[in-house]
Amino acid sequence: MSDRTPLWRAFEANEITHSGAHYLLAIAACAESGNAPRAADVARRLGVTRAAASLQLRKLHEHGLVEIDGRQRLRLSDAAVDLVARVASKREVLLVLLRDILGVRHATAEVDACKVEHLLSEESGAALVRLIRFLRSGAPEAQACLESFRRTTAACPPGERCELCTQSCLLAAGSTN
């Protein structure tokens, strides 16, 4: 991406789409049973029609992420195995951050982590791992940080707005406290 390309276009340059990531994750999960899945197995797992699954699987095959044998069994390519591992790891990191550190409700954390897992860069994922490790380290500074965060009120003073929510107050809209 060039220096002149608008930042919002970076979304379109992702390694995998949201849908593609879920198809790869579904293939990996189905394969854990020991048998390579077919398109129908993936469709059933994702709750989509066989036709929809076939279209998406064809795209993934064309991109070299899914291999299809003579019996129509699906297998992830080495690149897809790596991609699935990275997406799954980022999902887990996001879940821990949202649920355990930030105190987001479990159901909301699951949905939000699912939305972001395939979009998060390796660099940001690594930074989040470092932050979580620090906050879980037991170091006095980490404990003080967590305690201070948990004491922070979930509202701006009446009639005021913080420097972060410049358009709409996110505290008022999404408080979990």
N, C-alpha and C positions, 0 to 999 in steps of 0.2 A: 504494500500500500504506500503510495507516494505521500509526501508531506502536504500536498494540496488536496488530497482526498478527504472529504468530510468524515469526521469521526463516526457518525451514525452508520456509514457504509461498512464499517468494520464488522457489524453484525452479519452482513451478507457474505463475508469472507471466512466464516467459521469453517472449521475442519469437517463438521457434520451438522446436519439439521437436527432439530428437536425430535422430529419423527424418526429420522434415521438412527439417532442414538438409541431410541427406545426399541427399534427393531433389532439392533445389534445386541442390546441388553437382553431382549427376549430370546434370541437365538442362543446366547450364552447360558441363560437360565434353563432353557429346555434341554440343552446339551449336557447339563450337569447330571441328568438322569442316566447318562451313559449312551443314549441313542441320539444320533444326529437328527434334528427335527426336520419336518417338511413344512412347506408354506402354511398348510392348514393348522399345524400345531402352533405356529407363531401367530396366525390370525386369531385362533382361539384364546391364546394367552393375552393378546392385546385387545380383544373384544372388537375386532374389525372383520370385515368380510374377506373371504379368500381372494376376491378380485383386488381389493385395496392392498392386501398383503403382497400379492404377486407383483403389482406395479412398483411398490416400494422396494421389494426384494430385487427386482430387475435392476433398478437404479443402483442399489448397493452392489450388485454383481458387476455392473458396468464400471463402477468406480473401484473395483478390485477389493472390496471389503467382504464380500460373501462369495463363497465357492459353492457350486451346485453339482452334485455328482450324477451319474447316470440313473440313479434311483430317485432323483429329485430330493435328495437329502441335502441339507444346508450345513455349511461349515464356515466359520469365521476365518478370514485370511490372517496371517501374522500381524498385519497392520491393524486389522479390526480387533484382534485380541488385545493389542497394546492400547488401542483407543478405548475399548470397553473398560479396561483396568483403570485408565486415567479418569474416565467419566465417573465410574463407580467410586473411586477414591475421592474425587472432588465432591460428589454427592455426600459422602460420609463426613467430610470436613465441614461442609456447609451445614449439615444436620447438627453436628456438635456445636458449631458456632451459634447457630440460631436457637437451638433448644437449650443446650447446657450452659452456654456463656451468656447469651442475650435474654434467655427466658421466654422465647417465642413458644406459643402453644404447639404441641406435637404435630397436630394436623396441618397447621399453617406452615410449620417448618418443613414438613414433608413436601407440600405443594411447592413452596418457594425453592427448595433445594432442587427439585425436579426441573423447575423452570430455568435454573441457572447452571446446573452441573456441566452441560456441554458448551456453555458460553465462556466460562471462567478460564482465563489463561493459566498456563503452568506457573508463571511467575506469581500471579495473585494467589493461586492455590498454595504455593510454597510459603508465601508471606502469611497466609491464614494459619497454616500448620505451625509456623514459628510463634505466632501470636497465641494460639491455643496452648501450645507447649509451655510458653511462658506463664500464661494465666493458670495453668494446672500445675506448675512447678512447685508450688509450696513456698516459693521465695517470699519474704515479707513484702517486698514491693508489689508482687503479683497479687497477694492476698489483700493488700491495702487498695490496690486498683479495683479488684472485684468488689470489695466491700463498698468502696466509694461509688462505683457504678450502680450497685444495687440500691444505694440510698438516694441516688439522683431521682428527682421527681419526674414524673412523666407528663409534665405540663409546663408551659411557659407562664410567667406572671401575667395576670389579667391585663389585656390591652397591649401586651408586648409580643414581639416575635423574635426568636433567636436568629443568629446570623446564618444558620444552615437552611432553614425552611423558608426560602425567599418568596415562593409563590403561594404555598399552602402549608399550614402547620401539620406536619406528619404526626406529631405527638398527640394532637387532638383527634386525628383520624384513626390512629392505630395503636393506642395505648393497650398494653397487656397487663398493666398494673392496676 
